[in-house]
Amino acid sequence: MPVSPKAPTPPTTDPHDAQVVIAGGGIGGAGAALVLGLRGIRVTLLEKAQEYKEVGAGLQFGPNITRMMQKIGIWDRIEPLVVYPNRVEFHNAVSGDLIGRLDLVDMRQHYGSPYVVVHRNDLLQTLVQAAQELPTVTLLTAHGVTGFEDIGDGVQVRTATGETFRGQVLLGADGAHSVVRQALVGDDVQNTGYVAYRGAIAWDDMPEKRVARDAVVCWAGPGLHLMQYPLRGGTLFNQVAVFRSPSFETGNPDWGNPEELDAAFGPMCEIVRNCIPGLARIKRWVMADRKPLDGWTRGRVAMLGDAAHATLQYLAQGAGQSLLDGACLARLLGGLGAAPWTSDDVARVWRQYEAERLATASRVQTWSRTWGEMWHVSSYADTLLRDEAFRAHDPYDYSLMDWMYKPQD
Amino acid sequence: MPVSPKAPTPPTTDPHDAQVVIAGGGIGGAGAALVLGLRGIRVTLLEKAQEYKEVGAGLQFGPNITRMMQKIGIWDRIEPLVVYPNRVEFHNAVSGDLIGRLDLVDMRQHYGSPYVVVHRNDLLQTLVQAAQELPTVTLLTAHGVTGFEDIGDGVQVRTATGETFRGQVLLGADGAHSVVRQALVGDDVQNTGYVAYRGAIAWDDMPEKRVARDAVVCWAGPGLHLMQYPLRGGTLFNQVAVFRSPSFETGNPDWGNPEELDAAFGPMCEIVRNCIPGLARIKRWVMADRKPLDGWTRGRVAMLGDAAHATLQYLAQGAGQSLLDGACLARLLGGLGAAPWTSDDVARVWRQYEAERLATASRVQTWSRTWGEMWHVSSYADTLLRDEAFRAHDPYDYSLMDWMYKPQD
């Protein structure tokens, strides 16, 4: 008998006594809450912000992510939000030359699922709303996780409100600067010295209209790139400008400031230069990642998403990989049944989770770095090689992406 | 009436009163002496060594060089010395994979003149012998040029023997460490921190036979390469191993020593490793070049070959470009006639010489650096791009080389 979304929360979903406590209500955490809840698992999600809000503008989902969404039944909710770009275009940002294409219409046929782009906040709101409709899921804002204790048959999770939440397991989905990872691993993020400026503005307000509006467009230059794609049915246009700050190495506390943005993109071709004023200059993002780990779990605690495998954005897989983590955990934990999970149960799930997810997510981390290095080559020789290699690539050849996009099962 | 090679030198060829004094009897200087002498110009060549001897093993001539040799009538003497490789092969030195080819049989059809390789000393001996047969050419060994003075209507050239040689002009063909350039320009060579070991050994003695014997083979690895090709009808096998010395930057006076050679090539594929013992370890060459100049002449003095435009060897154009210089100068000076050359005559010839030769030779200098950087890429990203770009290159597409190989007139 399906539970009505309007039904009052039954006593078994006391948020202080959940099966799964999730630290962090970003895309990874909210997505995990949703897919766990869809399997009837009692979830309490603890988010430190006052409201659910994704900063940044757009994100991309490759065929591996949309396939999973179709498979677990959340695609119908996501699909109305997305735009289907026709292709990826790579340009040399200095000359403006088109140096490579990837056909996304053909790619959809090839992999059986589409490549889409979506507004980050549209996606998050949809995930949160869908999770909130589920009777076994409680989402709490203004409840930042400050610490936790593994108590053998469960985890006690403390929040900044002074409360304690009990879960049979804790999932650390608290992002690149994860409290959970700090406790489990204690490593530092790897700052690359690159910084990003973003902005999604009305297409009508775009200062430069000579840009493909039906594509994901990447302008690759020395130590920088500009990424562009449409959002919300093409009414919005999303831009991300990324560059290596010349003053990062010198320890300038204001490294990556807007003056450096202008200086970096000043020598680019006219079209690229004209696009830069479309970026929001009040906020900037540091491009950092984490070293791949041998494992993401300990005792009753597991990490997912950026907390487990923070990656540079160059393969556009960060958000999608976090949703894959959640889908995997939901399937495995859902298979354990309703009785209290033993430590052996949990250990078996964690082993399987790592077996399924760790190799791919780690490869995303290392390949994202490599892929970014290819975009950002600086020397004349390297740029010639990059342009020649990109030009030579068949727009219908996805073999380099098979490890990532192909069905895994 | 043709002058017999055996005829005694007529008084007009007093070596102390020549039309052209050449400093340096390497391939550039000896080649210039030959082509000037073929036009009846009185030449005195001053070489510091006790005998004419080219160190190093092989060299390569592209279609631009063999075309010139055919045109000026020296090809018949060179041709018996050369080997015609069928192709250039590029391999990744780490994996051993063949990543690119250039078809030299087809290239010969395309450009109308062949790509050949030849033993450096075979070539030099032939140039010297051919020059010695000419009645107006005097070649003197053990006569290193120590200084010179432009006296308005000519040049007084001093040698280490204490003699003075008068010429209407002086050609500085005294190589990468040119005395003439030191006086005219005073710049330093640009040391790249790379060092080369060479060796031409009997094919029968090659420690590794799984190498193409009918090709120019280049194994490109991180900060290194190994170049191989046959000489003397394939009886000899020429090898050049080049690597970036890890201790160059640290100021080690013994940088680039044989232990570093072994360490650099140790991680390469088995075939490459097996070839390294075939190199002579008693001598090594520093890979250095010069910055391109705006001009190569002053007053009654001009430079040619390495003195004018020392280049890294990666386009295999160093020797050939020096012969092009000599051929150009012989044509222009030959056009001046027998009467004493006025300063205006000489200035006009120098302007024309620079107009014809400077742009191409400078491009060889800058492109050789770029080409070497492509071979020597180190990072994973750059290596992927290099291999992809080389793989994508059509073995029958020479368009990138047209500026160098195509007839200029």
Interface residues (C-beta under 8 A of the other chain):
Chain A: T370 W371 E373 M374 V377 S379 Y380 A381 D382 L384 L385 R386 E388 A389 R391 A392 H393
Chain B: T370 W371 E373 M374 V377 S379 Y380 A381 D382 L384 L385 R386 E388 A389 R391 A392 H393
